[in-house]
């Protein structure tokens, strides 16, 4: 039984059959599947540079966010041939991931109720050599001011070693701070360096920050999570929608915005992020031009901090 209208749209030369466009995916906000698909169609030009050639994991909610969703990595057999794939090794075999290199793929995934795409930190041609290092600033309570402070401390550290870093809301509870890498180092080395940075910063600010993985030992401190820096791990994609009411969006920020007292992790949604981008360009545009070699970054850190 259909929950609403079916229609066909043409995107990038591909005809995509949209189903049940009147179906409500976000019950309290009354956001329909058609509105959700339209968001990904309209945001494609901005977000696609961040998606290119990255294996993508799908967080799908076919019955809307009020019902349990599921993560899916392997591309289903029924996905059309024009959806690009990347087959990568895993411990007991391989996984065939979606690669979203065009707007048609984003629209197709949205029609499959993929609410949140999550991206690998490495591109498919060198899957063990990341071009992203990510710090997930995870609060232990609802005090977002602590998260903003943690992000500013992390930026201060990177400024001291002349390494550019970037920030985005997660659309959920915290912030992500990201460093672009030149893919010269494997994941193990990147994760080791991220851990060194997190340990150093937490030791300098023990009342605000922690690297303690066990939640009951974090107290009310912000967790500096570096665990995503590993083969097979992912992070929420820039401009991805989260499976929460109001449909909040993971949104790249200028660093000047982090200090704003009215900034929250869910400040931007599918209802306002496009207006934001009509008034200012994507703060992460050209991010790869700031890529740094891990060896050089580690050398600068060692000289500055004696570690």
Secondary structure as the mmCIF struct_conf table of DSSP 4:
data_model
#
loop_
_struct_conf.conf_type_id
_struct_conf.id
_struct_conf.beg_label_comp_id
_struct_conf.beg_label_asym_id
_struct_conf.beg_label_seq_id
_struct_conf.end_label_comp_id
_struct_conf.end_label_asym_id
_struct_conf.end_label_seq_id
BEND BEND1 UNK A 3 UNK A 4
STRN STRN1 UNK A 7 UNK A 11
TURN_TY1_P TURN_TY1_P1 UNK A 12 UNK A 13
STRN STRN2 UNK A 14 UNK A 18
TURN_TY1_P TURN_TY1_P2 UNK A 21 UNK A 22
STRN STRN3 UNK A 24 UNK A 26
TURN_TY1_P TURN_TY1_P3 UNK A 27 UNK A 30
STRN STRN4 UNK A 31 UNK A 32
HELX_RH_AL_P HELX_RH_AL_P1 UNK A 33 UNK A 51
TURN_TY1_P TURN_TY1_P4 UNK A 52 UNK A 53
STRN STRN5 UNK A 54 UNK A 60
TURN_TY1_P TURN_TY1_P5 UNK A 62 UNK A 63
TURN_TY1_P TURN_TY1_P6 UNK A 65 UNK A 66
BEND BEND2 UNK A 67 UNK A 67
STRN STRN6 UNK A 70 UNK A 72
BEND BEND3 UNK A 74 UNK A 74
HELX_LH_PP_P HELX_LH_PP_P1 UNK A 75 UNK A 76
TURN_TY1_P TURN_TY1_P7 UNK A 77 UNK A 78
BEND BEND4 UNK A 79 UNK A 79
TURN_TY1_P TURN_TY1_P8 UNK A 81 UNK A 82
BEND BEND5 UNK A 83 UNK A 83
STRN STRN7 UNK A 84 UNK A 90
TURN_TY1_P TURN_TY1_P9 UNK A 91 UNK A 92
STRN STRN8 UNK A 93 UNK A 99
BEND BEND6 UNK A 102 UNK A 102
HELX_RH_AL_P HELX_RH_AL_P2 UNK A 103 UNK A 111
TURN_TY1_P TURN_TY1_P10 UNK A 112 UNK A 113
STRN STRN9 UNK A 114 UNK A 123
HELX_RH_3T_P HELX_RH_3T_P1 UNK A 124 UNK A 126
TURN_TY1_P TURN_TY1_P11 UNK A 127 UNK A 128
BEND BEND7 UNK A 129 UNK A 129
BEND BEND8 UNK A 131 UNK A 131
STRN STRN10 UNK A 132 UNK A 138
BEND BEND9 UNK A 140 UNK A 142
HELX_RH_AL_P HELX_RH_AL_P3 UNK A 144 UNK A 160
TURN_TY1_P TURN_TY1_P12 UNK A 161 UNK A 162
STRN STRN11 UNK A 166 UNK A 169
BEND BEND10 UNK A 171 UNK A 174
STRN STRN12 UNK A 175 UNK A 180
STRN STRN13 UNK A 181 UNK A 181
BEND BEND11 UNK A 183 UNK A 183
BEND BEND12 UNK A 185 UNK A 185
HELX_RH_AL_P HELX_RH_AL_P4 UNK A 187 UNK A 204
TURN_TY1_P TURN_TY1_P13 UNK A 205 UNK A 208
STRN STRN14 UNK A 209 UNK A 210
BEND BEND13 UNK A 214 UNK A 214
HELX_RH_3T_P HELX_RH_3T_P2 UNK A 215 UNK A 217
TURN_TY1_P TURN_TY1_P14 UNK A 218 UNK A 220
BEND BEND14 UNK A 221 UNK A 221
STRN STRN15 UNK A 222 UNK A 225
TURN_TY1_P TURN_TY1_P15 UNK A 227 UNK A 228
BEND BEND15 UNK A 229 UNK A 230
TURN_TY1_P TURN_TY1_P16 UNK A 231 UNK A 232
STRN STRN16 UNK A 234 UNK A 236
HELX_LH_PP_P HELX_LH_PP_P2 UNK A 237 UNK A 237
TURN_TY1_P TURN_TY1_P17 UNK A 238 UNK A 239
HELX_LH_PP_P HELX_LH_PP_P3 UNK A 240 UNK A 240
STRN STRN17 UNK A 241 UNK A 241
HELX_LH_PP_P HELX_LH_PP_P4 UNK A 242 UNK A 242
BEND BEND16 UNK A 243 UNK A 244
TURN_TY1_P TURN_TY1_P18 UNK A 245 UNK A 246
STRN STRN18 UNK A 248 UNK A 249
STRN STRN19 UNK A 252 UNK A 253
HELX_RH_AL_P HELX_RH_AL_P5 UNK A 255 UNK A 258
TURN_TY1_P TURN_TY1_P19 UNK A 259 UNK A 259
TURN_TY1_P TURN_TY1_P20 UNK A 261 UNK A 262
TURN_TY1_P TURN_TY1_P21 UNK A 265 UNK A 266
STRN STRN20 UNK A 269 UNK A 269
TURN_TY1_P TURN_TY1_P22 UNK A 270 UNK A 272
HELX_RH_AL_P HELX_RH_AL_P6 UNK A 273 UNK A 279
BEND BEND17 UNK A 280 UNK A 280
TURN_TY1_P TURN_TY1_P23 UNK A 283 UNK A 286
HELX_RH_3T_P HELX_RH_3T_P3 UNK A 287 UNK A 290
STRN STRN21 UNK A 292 UNK A 292
HELX_RH_AL_P HELX_RH_AL_P7 UNK A 294 UNK A 305
#
